[in-house]
Amino acid sequence: MAATNINRVVLTGNLTADPELRSLPSGTSVCKLRVACNTRRKNGSTGEWEDKPNYFDVTVWGAQGENAARYLAKGRPVAIDGRLEWREWETQEGAKRQAIDIIADSVQFLGSREDPSGGGGFAGNGASKGSDIPVDEGDFQPAPVAGGAGDDDIPF
């Protein structure tokens, strides 16, 4: 039996710039994102914890890329699920270059449009303030209590 290859990336971070949307001659949309994601590590000389930023280039294709360009902006927190893709090219001067990009299968918008930091706080019903997704208030209603004979005998 052959070994299975897995190429999967999941990360959360903040956009370092506004999304860049282009259309290919075929009409397909492609959106480029740049995401910063911190790694926390202890400084050996000071003993203090520090954040080290990592920067990732993300490509989002099609309608999802159009939505990212329409609703996202610099500073907005996002969650990316996708795969790595390696590419190489030659510069005009003849130097060889390489890069690894993330090709997004899904982009989740975190936080709210009004609060790019994603802090936004939480409303009493558990929904984030100013969320992009409407909340169905019926989801937060108490469950009905069953009435009738014999209910007191249920052990749970």
C-alpha positions in Angstrom: 0.0 0.0 0.0 1.4 3.4 -1.0 1.8 6.2 1.5 -0.6 9.1 1.4 0.7 12.6 0.7 -0.9 15.5 2.6 -0.5 19.1 1.6 -2.7 21.1 3.9 -2.3 24.5 5.5 -4.6 26.1 8.2 -3.7 29.5 9.6 -5.2 32.6 11.1 -3.7 36.1 10.9 -4.3 39.6 9.8 -4.1 41.1 6.3 -1.0 43.3 5.8 -2.5 45.1 2.8 -5.8 45.5 1.0 -6.6 42.5 -1.3 -5.5 42.8 -5.0 -8.1 41.5 -7.4 -7.3 40.7 -11.1 -9.1 39.0 -13.9 -7.3 36.7 -16.3 -8.0 36.9 -20.0 -10.2 33.8 -19.6 -12.4 35.8 -17.2 -11.4 33.9 -14.1 -10.9 36.1 -11.0 -7.8 35.8 -8.9 -7.3 37.7 -5.6 -3.9 38.0 -3.8 -3.7 38.4 -0.1 -0.8 38.9 2.3 -1.3 37.5 5.8 0.8 38.1 8.9 0.7 35.3 11.5 2.7 35.6 14.8 4.8 32.9 16.3 5.4 33.3 20.0 8.9 32.4 21.3 11.0 33.1 24.4 14.0 35.3 23.9 17.0 33.4 25.3 18.9 36.4 26.5 16.1 38.3 28.2 13.8 35.5 29.1 10.8 37.5 27.8 8.2 36.2 25.4 8.2 37.8 22.0 6.0 37.7 18.9 7.8 37.0 15.6 5.7 37.8 12.6 5.6 35.4 9.6 4.2 36.7 6.3 2.4 34.5 3.8 1.2 35.1 0.2 -2.3 33.7 -0.4 -4.1 33.2 -3.7 -7.9 33.0 -3.8 -9.6 32.0 -7.1 -13.0 32.7 -8.5 -16.1 34.0 -6.7 -14.4 33.5 -3.3 -11.6 35.8 -4.4 -14.1 38.4 -5.6 -15.8 38.3 -2.1 -12.5 38.6 -0.4 -11.6 41.7 -2.4 -15.1 43.2 -1.8 -15.3 42.7 2.0 -11.7 42.5 3.3 -9.3 45.3 4.0 -5.8 45.8 5.5 -5.8 44.7 9.2 -8.8 42.4 9.0 -8.4 39.0 10.7 -8.9 36.0 8.5 -8.7 32.2 8.7 -7.3 30.4 5.7 -7.6 26.7 4.8 -5.7 25.6 1.7 -2.6 24.0 0.3 1.0 24.9 -0.5 2.3 25.5 -4.0 5.9 25.9 -4.9 6.9 27.9 -8.0 10.1 29.2 -9.6 10.9 31.8 -12.2 13.8 33.7 -13.7 14.2 37.4 -13.3 15.0 39.7 -16.2 18.6 39.7 -15.0 18.7 35.9 -15.2 18.6 35.2 -11.4 16.5 32.2 -10.4 13.8 32.8 -7.8 11.6 30.5 -5.8 8.5 31.0 -3.7 5.9 29.0 -1.8 2.4 30.3 -1.9 -0.8 29.2 -0.2 -3.7 28.4 -2.5 -6.8 29.0 -0.5 -9.7 26.5 -0.6 -11.6 28.6 1.9 -11.3 32.0 3.5 -13.2 32.9 6.6 -13.7 36.5 7.5 -13.1 36.9 11.3 -14.0 39.9 13.4 -16.2 42.6 11.8 -16.0 45.2 9.0 -16.4 48.0 11.6 -13.5 46.7 13.7 -10.6 45.5 11.6 -8.7 44.2 14.7 -11.5 41.7 15.2 -11.9 42.7 18.9 -15.4 44.0 18.4 -16.6 42.5 21.7 -19.4 40.1 22.0 -23.1 41.0 22.4 -25.1 39.3 25.2 -26.4 36.7 22.8 -22.9 35.4 21.9 -22.8 37.0 18.4 -20.0 39.3 17.6 -21.0 42.9 17.4 -21.3 44.1 13.7 -20.8 40.6 12.4 -21.0 39.9 8.7 -23.3 37.0 9.3 -26.9 37.7 10.5 -27.9 35.9 13.7 -31.1 33.9 14.0 -32.4 34.9 17.4 -34.4 31.7 17.6 -31.1 29.8 18.1 -30.8 31.4 21.5 -34.3 30.6 22.8 -34.6 28.3 25.8 -35.7 24.7 24.9 -39.3 24.0 25.8 -39.9 22.1 29.0 -41.9 18.9 28.5 -44.9 18.5 30.7 -46.8 15.4 31.6 -46.9 12.5 33.9 -43.8 10.4 34.4 -41.3 13.1 33.5 -39.9 13.2 37.0 -38.8 9.5 36.6 -36.2 10.4 33.9 -32.7 10.0 35.6 -31.0 12.8 33.5 
